[in-house]
Amino acid sequence: MIAEKSAKIEDELRKKGKLIGGADILIAGTMLANKIDSIVSRNIDHFKQISEINVIEY
């Protein structure tokens, strides 16, 4: 499930020309596979590219 979600995220970002780092894609895939929709991060530029994730900056 995580791999599938991560692959979908990577594919969507690649199509938009906004690919982010592999670790961030795996984090996002893990979040979505576990029905988590928010992340607290300083790395808002990468995670805000993923529409399903709400980024809370600290």
N, C-alpha and C positions, 0 to 999 in steps of 0.2 A: 504494500500500500504506500509506504513512504517513497519507494523508488518510483512508483507510478506518478504520484503527486509531484515529485521533484522533476521527473522527465517532462511532465506537462508544463510546469512553470518554466523550465529551461526552453522548451519549444516556443512557448508564447513570447518570452523575452527575446529570443533569437529572431523571431519574426518581426518584432518591433525594433530590432537593432539596439536593444538596451540590455544586453547580457550582463549579468553580475557574476561574482565569484562563486565557485562551486560549493564552498562551505555555506555561503548564504542561501544558495538554492536548496541545499540539504536541510538547513535549519527551517526554511519556509515550508518545504515538503513535509517535514516532521510535524510542524505546527498544524498544517492543514489536515494531515492524516489523523491527528488527534483532536480535531475540532477546536483548535486554539486559533483565535483570530486577531490577537493583539500581542505586540512585542515591545518591550522597553529597550531602547538601543540608542547609541550615539551614531550609529550607521544608518541614518535615515535615507540617505541618497539611494542606497541599494534596495532596502526593503520597501520604500514607497513606490517602486516600480511594479510591485505585486499588488494588484487591486484588492485581493481578498484579505490582505493583512493591514491592520490598523497599527501605525507606528507611533509610539509614545516616546518622545525625545527626552533625554535627561542630560 
